[in-house]
Amino acid sequence: MNGTMAASSHRIMLGPLVAAIDQGTSSTRFLVFNSKTAELLSHHQVEIKQSFPKEGWVEEDPKEILQSVYECMERTCEKLTQLNIDISNIKAIGVTNQRETTLVWDKETGEPLYNAIVWLDLRTQSTVERLINKTPGRNKNHLKHKTGLPISTYFSAVKLRWLMDNVDEVHQAVVSHRAMFGTVDSWLIWCLTGGKSGGVHCTDVTNASRTMLFNIHTMDWDPELCKCLYLLSFFFSCQKSGALSGIPISGCLGDQSAALVGQMCFQDGQAKNTYGTGCFLLRNTGVKPVMSEHGLLTTVAYKLGRDKPACYALEGSVAIAGAVVRWLQDNLGIIGSSEELEKLAASVGTSYGCYFVPAFSGLYAPYWEPSARGIICGLTQFTNKSHLAFAALEAVCFQTREILDAMNQDSGIPLTQLQVDGGMTSNKLLMQLQADILCIPVVKPSMPETTALGAAMAAGAAEGVSVWSLNPEDLSEVTSEKFEPQINPEESEFRYARWKKAVEKSMNWETMEPVCNGNGGNIFSSVPLGFYIIGSMLMLIGAKYLTVPGNENYFEQ
């Protein structure tokens, strides 16, 4: 027996494995799971740089994002080989991604035409204000009956409008029929399946539902918003991933939908909250979309199979959660790491009346107020950096409380406990604060990578792969840690009321003056809402000018 055969004979066979690409706002990860036990076998993580060219602008380099995926794949495969785990047993790959982040690239050269505009970017505030002013009654919810979304800087459509109006390379590519648009999942999948040499251009319904161009009732691109475009999901093979070449990419979910699946919230009424760069609370509402009357979004939760119905969720989105840690570290320099934040806050155990509203990108749910800006109030001469650290953690918890209150009002059935996941959940002080402020238990799974797990579950359960059962009786039991409330409700309500007062103070700080286009005229001055949405977006993403994620092969995820 030669050396290669001897080595291969000692490889550990664990049953079918499923991998996941988890491309988030602050980092990229590649993770490999055992499909029978949901055990995480190995992973690798690479941080992503963000750039802030102007106040309120947030960008990332599409090439850096792609390279980080390749690096994570390679390093994870190396780690598996060192563990004597046979990587040829990886049967499928799932993709999960930061949502709403918008890219446009050249289909002939494969080159990005501009940096990715990140979901929390605020440059389109004036575009949004003018668009709202054109709606009947100046109503930011004018499109909500179809999209489930308010008109906001958050979503992809207005980012696309900005790119077309302000980036000459994008404009020229649109005119010459070379431009391709997508969210991060579309960019990665197109590149991984061949790029300019036949790459598959597609997305899934969860990401599509965040563009403000997708009808969540018909599960299609809406004909009034983007004429004659259709969305079909996909089943395609990864062509450019070294040792993983030829393995099918059989699932795709936006990161918050993936976390909902990973937390196994498959029943109407189950909910989870993810603490990442932002904070996102989703509650499964079953096969019927529920329109919020209290500032929440209605979104597609998942569609796990060609013949399976779409399930929906109510969502509360908070722009700044974990990002406040980076701000305290990079901008103020009062901490050196997230671990240091917990120690600093724990050293005082109180904010001493200091309240921090981190509205760096305006306020998302339930206010949808882009004019808000961050404030710190209640300061005295006694206040120090430890109190500010505590106030920053409390801010994450108070924002979640606002979302939970709105969700309980919309559903009529209050949550009795909150399932949580995401990077910030490693902070035990934060988790205890969250239980105290919500006055209900907080339940954290012992395996925190639920976003990647959800993508792997979807990919492994795909038709043609079928190595992961999503039947409730087959799902692995999850071990968890529970944080019970430890303060009396009266104190919790007092602190929450003062937080709400601070939020009021953060409102209406910033308004954007009308921005002229390159010819000196207001781009909305003679364009009513219908022509703006149908005509302008059609010019960018319509079938004639710009290909969109489409109908290459049929597998709905």
C-alpha positions in Angstrom: 0.0 0.0 0.0 1.5 3.3 -1.0 1.6 6.4 1.3 -1.4 8.1 -0.2 -3.6 5.0 0.1 -2.4 4.5 3.7 -3.3 8.1 4.6 -6.7 7.9 3.0 -7.5 4.6 4.8 -7.1 6.4 8.1 -9.5 9.2 7.3 -12.4 9.5 9.6 -15.8 8.9 8.0 -18.5 10.8 9.8 -21.4 10.4 7.4 -22.5 13.1 5.0 -21.0 16.6 5.7 -22.5 19.9 4.7 -20.6 23.2 4.6 -21.8 26.8 4.8 -20.4 30.1 3.6 -21.4 32.8 6.2 -20.6 36.2 4.7 -21.5 38.8 7.3 -21.0 42.5 7.7 -17.8 42.3 9.8 -16.4 38.9 8.8 -16.6 35.9 6.5 -16.7 32.3 7.8 -16.7 28.8 6.2 -18.0 26.1 8.5 -18.5 22.3 8.1 -21.2 20.4 9.9 -22.1 16.7 10.4 -25.5 16.4 8.8 -26.6 13.7 11.2 -25.7 15.4 14.5 -25.5 19.1 13.5 -22.0 19.1 15.1 -19.6 21.8 14.0 -16.5 20.0 12.8 -14.3 22.9 11.7 -14.4 26.5 10.5 -12.2 29.5 9.6 -13.0 33.2 9.9 -11.6 36.3 8.2 -12.5 39.8 9.2 -13.8 42.2 6.5 -12.7 45.9 6.4 -15.3 48.6 6.2 -14.6 52.0 4.7 -16.3 55.3 5.6 -15.6 57.7 2.7 -18.0 60.3 4.0 -20.2 60.7 7.0 -23.0 58.2 6.9 -21.4 56.2 4.1 -20.4 52.5 4.6 -18.7 50.5 1.9 -16.9 47.2 1.5 -14.6 45.9 -1.3 -16.4 43.2 -3.3 -13.1 41.6 -4.3 -12.0 41.4 -0.6 -15.3 39.8 0.3 -14.8 37.2 -2.5 -11.2 36.6 -1.5 -12.1 36.1 2.1 -14.5 33.3 1.0 -11.7 31.5 -0.9 -9.4 31.9 2.0 -11.9 30.5 4.5 -12.7 27.6 2.3 -9.0 26.7 1.9 -8.1 27.1 5.5 -11.1 25.0 6.7 -10.3 22.2 4.3 -6.7 22.2 5.6 -8.0 22.0 9.2 -10.3 19.1 8.3 -7.4 17.3 6.6 -5.3 17.7 9.8 -8.2 16.2 11.7 -8.1 13.2 9.3 -11.7 14.1 8.1 -12.3 13.3 4.5 -13.4 16.5 2.8 -14.7 14.5 -0.2 -17.6 13.7 2.1 -18.9 17.3 1.9 -22.1 16.8 -0.1 -23.4 20.3 -0.4 -22.7 24.0 0.4 -25.1 26.6 1.7 -24.7 30.4 1.4 -25.9 32.9 4.0 -25.1 36.6 3.7 -25.5 40.1 5.0 -28.8 41.3 3.4 -29.6 44.6 1.5 -25.9 45.3 0.8 -25.8 46.2 -2.9 -23.4 45.5 -5.7 -23.2 46.2 -9.4 -20.6 44.5 -11.6 -19.6 44.1 -15.3 -20.7 40.8 -16.7 -18.1 40.9 -19.4 -15.0 41.7 -17.3 -16.3 40.3 -14.0 -15.1 43.5 -12.3 -17.1 45.3 -9.6 -18.2 48.7 -10.9 -18.2 50.3 -7.4 -17.7 49.2 -3.8 -20.5 47.3 -2.1 -22.8 49.8 -0.4 -23.5 48.3 3.0 -27.0 47.9 4.3 -26.6 50.5 7.1 -25.3 53.2 4.7 -27.1 56.5 4.8 -26.1 58.2 1.6 -29.6 57.7 0.1 -31.4 59.7 2.8 -32.2 62.6 0.5 -33.4 60.1 -2.2 -35.7 58.5 0.3 -37.0 61.9 1.5 -37.9 63.0 -2.0 -39.4 59.7 -2.8 -41.6 59.8 0.2 -42.6 63.4 -0.6 -43.9 62.1 -4.0 -46.2 59.5 -2.4 -49.9 60.2 -1.5 -49.9 61.7 1.9 -46.1 61.6 2.1 -46.5 58.1 3.3 -43.3 56.1 3.9 -45.4 52.9 4.0 -46.8 53.5 0.5 -45.3 50.3 -0.9 -45.6 48.2 2.2 -48.8 46.3 1.0 -46.6 44.6 -1.6 -43.1 44.6 -0.2 -43.7 44.4 3.5 -41.2 47.3 3.8 -41.2 51.0 4.4 -39.4 53.3 2.0 -36.0 53.5 3.7 -32.3 53.9 3.2 -32.0 50.3 4.5 -33.2 48.5 1.3 -31.4 47.8 -2.0 -33.6 49.7 -4.5 -32.6 53.2 -3.4 -29.0 52.1 -3.3 -29.3 51.0 -6.9 -30.9 54.4 -7.8 -27.9 56.2 -6.2 -25.4 54.0 -8.1 -27.0 54.7 -11.4 -27.2 58.5 -10.8 -23.8 59.0 -9.2 -21.3 56.4 -10.6 -20.5 56.9 -14.3 -19.1 53.4 -14.7 -22.4 52.0 -13.5 -24.4 54.3 -15.8 -22.2 53.4 -18.8 -22.5 49.6 -18.1 -26.3 49.9 -17.9 -26.5 51.7 -21.2 -24.3 49.1 -22.9 -26.2 46.2 -21.3 -23.2 45.0 -19.3 -24.4 45.7 -15.7 -25.3 43.0 -13.2 -26.9 43.8 -9.9 -27.2 41.7 -6.8 -26.9 41.4 -3.1 -23.8 39.7 -1.6 -25.2 36.2 -2.2 -25.6 36.9 -5.9 -22.1 38.2 -6.3 -20.6 35.2 -4.5 -22.6 32.6 -6.3 -21.9 34.2 -9.7 -18.2 34.2 -9.0 -18.1 30.7 -7.5 -19.9 29.2 -10.4 -17.7 30.6 -13.2 -18.1 34.4 -13.2 -17.8 35.9 -16.7 -17.4 32.3 -18.0 -21.0 31.2 -17.4 -21.5 32.0 -13.7 -25.1 31.6 -12.4 -26.8 34.9 -11.6 -29.5 34.3 -9.0 -30.8 35.0 -5.5 -33.3 33.4 -3.2 -36.7 34.7 -1.9 -35.4 35.8 1.5 -32.8 38.2 -0.1 -35.2 39.3 -2.8 -37.8 40.3 -0.3 -35.3 42.9 1.1 -34.8 44.8 -2.2 -38.1 46.8 -2.1 -38.7 45.3 -5.6 -40.2 41.9 -4.7 -43.9 41.1 -4.1 -44.0 39.0 -1.0 -47.5 37.7 -1.9 -46.9 36.5 -5.4 -43.3 35.6 -4.6 -42.1 37.3 -7.8 -40.5 40.5 -8.8 -43.5 42.8 -9.0 -44.5 43.8 -12.5 -45.2 47.4 -11.4 -41.7 47.7 -9.9 -39.5 45.8 -12.3 -41.4 44.8 -15.5 -41.5 41.2 -16.6 -38.8 39.9 -14.2 -39.1 36.5 -12.6 -37.3 34.9 -9.6 -36.6 31.3 -9.6 -34.2 29.8 -7.0 -31.4 27.5 -7.9 -29.3 24.4 -7.7 -25.8 24.8 -9.1 -22.3 23.6 -8.7 -19.3 25.4 -7.2 -16.7 25.7 -9.9 -13.9 27.7 -8.4 -13.2 26.5 -4.9 -10.2 24.3 -5.1 -10.7 21.0 -3.2 -14.5 21.7 -3.2 -14.9 21.9 -7.0 -18.1 20.3 -8.2 -19.9 20.2 -4.9 -23.4 21.7 -5.3 -24.4 25.0 -3.7 -27.9 23.9 -2.9 -29.2 26.5 -0.5 -29.2 30.2 0.1 -30.8 32.3 2.9 -30.3 35.8 4.1 -28.5 35.8 7.4 -31.5 36.5 9.6 -33.6 33.8 7.9 -30.8 31.4 8.2 -30.6 32.1 12.0 -34.3 31.5 12.3 -33.9 28.1 10.6 -30.7 27.3 12.6 -32.7 28.0 15.8 -35.3 25.6 14.5 -38.1 28.2 14.7 -40.3 26.3 12.3 -43.6 26.9 14.2 -45.9 29.9 14.0 -45.0 32.1 17.0 -41.4 31.0 17.6 -38.9 33.8 17.6 -35.2 34.4 17.7 -33.0 37.5 18.2 -29.5 37.7 16.5 -26.9 40.1 18.0 -24.4 40.9 15.3 -23.4 44.3 13.8 -27.0 45.1 14.1 -29.8 43.3 16.0 -32.6 41.4 14.3 -35.6 39.9 16.0 -37.7 37.6 13.8 -41.0 35.9 14.7 -42.3 33.1 12.5 -45.9 33.9 11.4 -46.4 30.8 9.3 -47.7 30.7 5.7 -49.6 34.0 6.0 -47.8 37.4 6.0 -48.8 39.6 8.9 -48.7 43.3 8.2 -47.3 45.2 11.2 -49.2 48.2 12.7 -46.3 49.0 15.1 -43.3 49.7 12.9 -42.1 46.2 12.1 -41.2 44.6 8.7 -43.0 41.8 7.0 -40.4 39.5 5.3 -40.1 36.1 3.8 -38.7 33.8 6.5 -37.8 30.9 4.2 -39.0 28.6 1.4 -37.4 25.2 1.9 -38.1 23.4 -1.3 -39.8 23.6 -4.7 -43.1 22.2 -3.5 -43.0 23.7 0.0 -44.9 26.9 0.9 -43.2 30.1 1.7 -43.2 31.0 5.4 -43.2 34.6 6.6 -41.9 36.5 9.6 -42.4 39.8 11.4 -39.0 41.4 11.8 -37.6 44.2 14.0 -34.3 45.5 12.7 -31.8 47.5 14.8 -28.9 49.1 12.9 -26.4 49.3 15.7 -25.7 46.6 18.2 -22.3 44.9 18.0 -21.2 47.9 15.9 -21.3 50.0 19.1 -18.4 47.8 20.5 -16.3 48.6 17.4 -17.1 52.3 17.8 -16.0 52.4 21.5 -12.9 50.5 20.5 -11.9 52.3 17.2 -13.4 55.8 17.6 -13.1 56.4 21.4 -10.3 54.0 22.2 -11.8 53.2 25.7 -11.6 49.5 25.1 -9.2 47.2 23.3 -11.6 44.3 22.7 -15.2 43.1 23.1 -14.1 41.0 26.1 -12.7 44.2 27.7 -16.1 45.9 27.3 -17.8 43.2 29.4 -15.2 43.5 32.2 -15.4 47.3 32.1 -19.2 47.3 32.4 -19.2 44.6 35.1 -16.8 46.6 37.2 -19.5 49.1 38.0 -22.7 47.1 37.4 -24.7 50.2 36.5 -24.8 53.1 34.0 -25.3 55.5 36.9 -28.1 57.2 35.0 -26.2 57.5 31.8 -28.2 56.5 28.6 -26.7 55.9 25.2 -28.8 55.9 22.0 -26.4 54.7 19.2 -28.4 56.0 16.3 -25.4 56.3 14.1 -27.4 55.3 11.0 -30.7 56.8 12.1 -33.2 54.6 13.9 -34.7 51.5 12.3 -37.6 49.6 13.8 -40.0 50.6 15.2 -39.4 54.3 14.3 -37.8 54.3 10.8 -36.4 57.7 11.4 -33.3 58.5 9.3 -32.9 61.9 10.9 -32.1 60.5 14.3 -28.4 60.6 15.5 -26.6 59.1 18.4 -26.7 60.8 21.8 -25.3 60.1 25.3 -27.2 61.8 28.0 -27.6 61.8 31.8 -23.9 62.6 32.3 -22.6 63.9 35.6 -19.1 64.6 36.9 -19.1 61.1 38.4 -19.7 59.4 35.0 -16.7 57.5 33.7 -15.9 55.1 30.8 -17.1 52.1 32.8 -20.6 53.7 33.1 -20.5 54.4 29.4 -19.6 50.8 28.6 -22.5 49.6 30.7 -24.9 52.1 29.0 -23.7 50.8 25.6 -24.7 47.2 26.6 -28.0 48.4 28.0 -28.7 50.2 24.7 -28.6 46.9 22.8 -31.1 45.5 25.3 -33.4 48.5 25.3 -33.6 48.5 21.5 -34.5 44.8 21.6 -37.2 45.6 24.2 -38.7 48.2 21.9 -38.9 45.5 19.1 -40.3 42.9 21.4 -43.0 45.3 22.6 -44.0 46.0 19.0 -44.0 42.3 18.1 -46.2 41.4 21.1 -48.7 44.1 20.1 -48.8 42.9 16.5 -49.2 39.3 17.3 -51.4 39.6 20.4 -49.5 36.7 22.0 -46.6 37.8 24.2 -43.4 35.9 23.9 -42.6 33.9 27.1 -38.9 33.5 26.4 -36.4 34.8 23.8 -34.0 32.6 21.8 -30.8 34.4 21.0 -27.7 33.9 18.9 -24.9 35.9 17.3 -21.4 37.0 18.4 -22.5 39.3 21.2 -24.2 36.4 23.1 -20.8 35.4 24.4 -21.1 38.4 26.7 -22.9 36.9 29.8 -23.4 40.4 31.3 -25.3 41.4 28.1 -27.5 38.3 28.2 -28.4 38.9 31.9 -29.1 42.5 31.2 -31.4 41.4 28.3 -33.4 39.1 30.6 -33.7 41.8 33.2 -34.9 44.4 30.7 -37.3 42.1 28.9 -38.6 40.5 32.2 -38.6 37.1 30.4 -35.9 34.3 30.2 -33.3 34.5 27.5 -32.2 31.2 26.0 -28.8 30.8 24.3 -27.8 27.7 22.4 -24.5 26.1 23.4 -23.5 26.0 19.7 -23.7 29.7 18.7 -23.2 29.4 14.9 -26.9 29.1 14.2 -26.8 31.4 11.1 -24.3 29.1 9.3 -26.1 26.0 10.7 -29.4 27.3 9.1 -27.7 27.6 5.7 -26.2 24.1 6.0 -29.6 22.7 7.0 -31.2 24.2 4.0 -28.5 23.0 1.6 -28.4 19.5 3.1 -32.2 19.2 2.9 -32.3 20.3 -0.8 -33.9 18.1 -3.4 -31.1 16.1 -5.0 -29.0 16.2 -1.9 -31.3 15.1 0.9 -28.7 14.4 3.6 -30.3 16.5 6.2 -33.8 15.8 7.5 -35.9 18.8 8.6 -38.6 16.7 10.1 -39.1 17.8 13.7 -38.6 14.3 15.1 -35.2 14.0 13.3 -33.7 17.4 14.4 -30.9 17.2 16.9 -31.8 18.3 20.4 -30.1 21.6 21.2 -28.4 22.2 24.6 -28.7 25.7 25.8 -28.1 28.2 28.7 -30.9 30.1 30.2 -30.7 33.6 31.8 -33.6 34.3 34.2 -34.6 37.9 35.1 -33.0 39.0 38.4 -34.4 42.5 39.0 -38.0 43.5 39.9 -40.2 44.6 37.0 -40.7 48.1 38.5 -36.9 48.8 38.2 -36.9 47.5 34.7 -39.8 49.7 33.7 -38.2 52.7 35.3 -35.0 52.3 33.3 -36.9 51.6 30.1 -39.0 54.7 30.5 -35.8 56.8 30.8 -34.4 55.1 27.7 -37.5 56.1 25.8 -37.0 59.7 26.9 -33.5 59.6 25.6 -34.7 58.2 22.2 -37.0 61.2 21.9 -34.0 63.5 22.3 -32.2 61.7 19.5 -34.8 62.5 16.9 -34.7 65.1 14.1 -31.0 66.0 14.3 -30.2 65.6 10.7 -32.1 66.5 7.5 -30.7 66.2 4.0 -30.9 69.1 1.5 -32.1 68.1 -2.0 -29.2 66.7 -4.0 -29.0 67.6 -7.7 -28.0 65.2 -10.4 -25.1 65.7 -12.7 -27.0 68.1 -14.9 -27.9 70.4 -12.0 -31.5 69.4 -11.8 -33.4 67.5 -9.1 -33.8 63.9 -10.3 -37.3 63.9 -8.9 -38.5 67.3 -10.1 -40.4 66.0 -13.0 -40.6 62.3 -12.2 -43.7 61.1 -10.3 -43.5 58.1 -8.1 -44.8 55.6 -10.7 -42.2 56.7 -13.3 -39.5 56.8 -10.6 -40.1 53.3 -9.3 -41.1 51.6 -12.6 -39.0 53.6 -15.1 -35.8 54.4 -13.2 -35.5 51.0 -11.6 -36.4 49.4 -14.8 -33.6 51.2 -16.5 -31.2 49.8 -13.9 -32.5 46.3 -13.4 -35.0 45.7 -16.2 -34.6 42.7 -18.4 -33.6 44.8 -21.4 -30.8 46.7 -19.6 -29.6 44.7 -16.7 -29.8 41.0 -15.9 -31.1 40.1 -12.4 -30.9 36.9 -10.4 -33.0 34.6 -12.6 -34.1 31.4 -14.0 -31.0 29.3 -14.7 -31.9 26.1 -12.9 -34.8 25.4 -10.7 -34.5 24.8 -7.0 -36.3 27.0 -4.6 -34.7 27.6 -1.2 
